[in-house]
Amino acid sequence: MRYLAFALLMLAPLLSTAAIQKADEVVVYKSKSLMQLKRNGRVLKSYKVVFGENPRGHKVMQGDERTPEGRYTLDWKNPKSRFYRSIHISYPNAADKARARRLGVNPGGDIMIHGIKPQWKGMESYLTKMNWTDGCIAVTNREMDEIWAMVDTPTPISIYP
């Protein structure tokens, strides 16, 4: 019996990771404050998300506190982000850079899906009710752990108004 318990204990991490379905696409609907992780077009998991303080419209320049709209790639992960964990969105793309050049502005960058600063832990319920980022997409830290496990890089992300 002891050996069986030991064997199950040793296999538990393998069994739990085998059950995790990986997303092959992430879709965000800004008007619904909704992010979906999908696989083969089927929704695996949905999250309520928050954005920058000025969420309407496409990001145009650094400091506008908007989240970009369009098709991008989740291209790298930062396990030591100051916002718990983060996954980078490939903004700005070539069209974003060209628009910024025409307007004579800096398009900005460093747009992420991320959690909440560890020192803000007691404020999670408050922070999930308002747009507070500088243009990123924020979730709770528990949700960020799930997303981190389900999304590998590179993965496409579509962000709709």
N, C-alpha and C positions, 0 to 999 in steps of 0.2 A: 504494500500500500504506500509506504514511504517513497519507493522508487517511482511509482505512478504519479504521485503528487509532485515529486522533483521534476520528472519528465514534462508534466503539464506546465509547471512553472517556467521551465527553460524554453518551451515552445510558445508560450503566451505572446511574446513580442512578435514572433513570426506569424502567428495566426491573426493578430490584430492588424498588422500591416497588410496582410493578404486581403483583408476585407475592405480596405480603403480603395474606393474607386477613384481613378485619376480623371480629372477634367481635361477635355481636349479643346475647350473654348470657354471664355468668360464673357458674359454679356451684362452690361450696366444700362439701366434706364434711369436717367437723372430725374425725370419728372415724377417717377414713382419711388425714388430713393431705394432702388432695388438692384441687387447684383445676383446673378445666377451663374452657378458653375454647371457646365453641361458636358455631356459625353454623347457623341453621335446624335446630337440634336435633342437629347432627353435631359431635362433638368435633374441634376443630382442633389443640389442644395441651393437654397435661396437665403439671402441676407438683407436686412435693412441696413443701408449705408448712409453716411453723411459726406458732404463735400465741402468746398470752400465757401466762404461767407457770401460770395457773389456767384451762385451756381448756374444762373441762366446764361445760355450762350456758350460758344466755343472759346477756349482759352486763346488769347491773342498775344498777350505779352506778360513778362515777369511782373508779379505784383498785382495782377487783376483778380486774383483769388477765384479764378474759374477752373473748372475741370475740363480738359479737352474733350471733344466729341469726334468720333470717327473710329477708324480701325487701326489698332496698334498691336504691339507684341509685349507680353510680359517677358522681359529678357534677362533679368538677373534678380537674385534674392540677397537681402542684407539681414543676416541673423542678429546683428548687433546694432540695429537701428535705434535711434533715440526715441522712436515711437514704437517700442517693443520689437516687432519684426516688420519687415517691409519687402514688397515685391515691386520692382521698377517697371513703369510703363514707358514704352519707347518714344514718348513725346519729347521733343518736336520731330516730326517727320519732314521730308523734303518740302511738302506743300506748306507746312507750318512755318518753316524757315523762310521760304520765299515770301509768304504773306508778311512776316515780320520785317524782312528786308524792304519790301515795298512801303511799309508804314514807318520805317526808320526806328523800329523798337527791338528790344531783346525779347525773343519768344519765351524765355524762361525754360525751365526743365525740372528735373528732380521730382517728377510726378510719380506717386507711389500708391499702392494699396497698403495700408498699415494699420496697426493697432493703436493703443493709447499709451502715452508715456507711463512707465511704471509708477512714478510719483503721483500720478493722477488717478490711481486705481480706485479710490473711493468715489470718484466723480463719473464713473462709466455710465450710470443710468441717466445722468444729466447730459453728458456729451453725446449720447445717442439720439437726443431729441433736437439737436441744433446743428447747423452747418458751421464748423469751426476751423477747418483746415485752410491751408493756403492754396488749395486746388487739388489736393490729394483725395483719395477715397478711403474713409476710415470705418473700421469695425471694432468690436470689442476684442480684447486680447484672446479670449477663449475662441471666438470666431476666427481670429487670425491664425490660431494654432490649427484649426480645421482646414482653412484655406491653404496654409503652408504645406500641409500633408497632401492635399488633393491637387495642387497645381504645381507642375514642373515647369521649368523654363527650357526652351521658349514655348509659350502658349499664346494664341491670338486672343485679343480682347477687343470687343466692339462696345463703344460708349455712345449711347443715343440720348438725344435731348430729353 
